[in-house]
Amino acid sequence: MLSYNFSDFDLFDVYQKEVRSILEYAVPVWHSGLTRKQSSEIESVQKRAFKMILGHRYTSYEFACSYFWTTFLDQRRLNISHKFVNKNIQSEHRLFEPATSSRNLRQRNLKVKEPKCNTKRFQRSSIPFLGKLANSRA
């Protein structure tokens, strides 16, 4: 049996570049449409990778995330989506129309106009989700 002496962080680097990059491809488009089951299945890929990298030193998923200075994938997807929408708002080719200021003091300050959603399906799609995300952290 061959034995290579790679550090945990070398293996984590390979995981990040070869596996996690695929798991996070085009996240702003599909993240809002994930079911809980799909989200946990995606999360299980990272859990399995951490178990393989750490071997007998793996005690918990939370420990592995802190050991590698990373977060759960659902939080990463949310952060990626937030970063995307903030960059898009500042772009000249933006997806969202800037919100006009309201004189209604009870209304929250909005960055962008959120599209009106007539169906649950559209409400769970990426554009309404990203609009709400932009306004939730305004």
WOBEL-V825807 format. One record per residue. PSI is psi in whole degrees, 0 to 359 (NA if undefined). NEAR is the number of other ideal C-beta (glycine too) atoms within 10 Angstrom. Layout:
psi->PSI near->NEAR
psi->PSI near->NEAR
//
This chain:
psi->133 near->2
psi->145 near->3
psi->127 near->4
psi->145 near->6
psi->74 near->5
psi->141 near->11
psi->164 near->9
psi->320 near->15
psi->332 near->12
psi->316 near->12
psi->322 near->17
psi->322 near->21
psi->318 near->13
psi->316 near->13
psi->313 near->19
psi->314 near->14
psi->325 near->10
psi->330 near->10
psi->304 near->14
psi->327 near->17
psi->326 near->10
psi->320 near->9
psi->335 near->15
psi->11 near->15
psi->127 near->9
psi->35 near->10
psi->315 near->20
psi->336 near->20
psi->318 near->15
psi->349 near->14
psi->316 near->22
psi->340 near->20
psi->1 near->12
psi->141 near->16
psi->168 near->9
psi->320 near->8
psi->315 near->8
psi->319 near->11
psi->317 near->15
psi->328 near->13
psi->321 near->11
psi->318 near->16
psi->325 near->15
psi->335 near->12
psi->314 near->15
psi->321 near->22
psi->314 near->17
psi->321 near->11
psi->316 near->21
psi->322 near->22
psi->320 near->14
psi->319 near->11
psi->313 near->21
psi->338 near->17
psi->230 near->8
psi->347 near->6
psi->353 near->11
psi->121 near->15
psi->322 near->10
psi->161 near->10
psi->321 near->15
psi->317 near->9
psi->315 near->13
psi->319 near->21
psi->317 near->17
psi->324 near->11
psi->319 near->17
psi->8 near->20
psi->50 near->8
psi->177 near->17
psi->175 near->14
psi->152 near->15
psi->328 near->22
psi->323 near->15
psi->322 near->11
psi->318 near->17
psi->320 near->21
psi->317 near->16
psi->320 near->12
psi->317 near->16
psi->318 near->21
psi->316 near->16
psi->319 near->12
psi->312 near->20
psi->324 near->25
psi->319 near->14
psi->321 near->10
psi->321 near->16
psi->324 near->15
psi->349 near->8
psi->156 near->9
psi->345 near->4
psi->56 near->5
psi->153 near->13
psi->339 near->16
psi->144 near->18
psi->132 near->11
psi->142 near->11
psi->145 near->18
psi->147 near->7
psi->141 near->9
psi->145 near->11
psi->350 near->5
psi->113 near->7
psi->339 near->5
psi->341 near->5
psi->139 near->10
psi->155 near->10
psi->126 near->9
psi->141 near->17
psi->318 near->18
psi->158 near->21
psi->130 near->13
psi->136 near->18
psi->148 near->15
psi->129 near->8
psi->116 near->15
psi->343 near->8
psi->155 near->8
psi->323 near->8
psi->313 near->9
psi->324 near->12
psi->327 near->14
psi->0 near->14
psi->175 near->17
psi->319 near->20
psi->308 near->16
psi->321 near->16
psi->313 near->19
psi->324 near->24
psi->315 near->22
psi->322 near->18
psi->317 near->21
psi->319 near->23
psi->337 near->18
psi->334 near->10
psi->27 near->10
psi->NA near->10
//
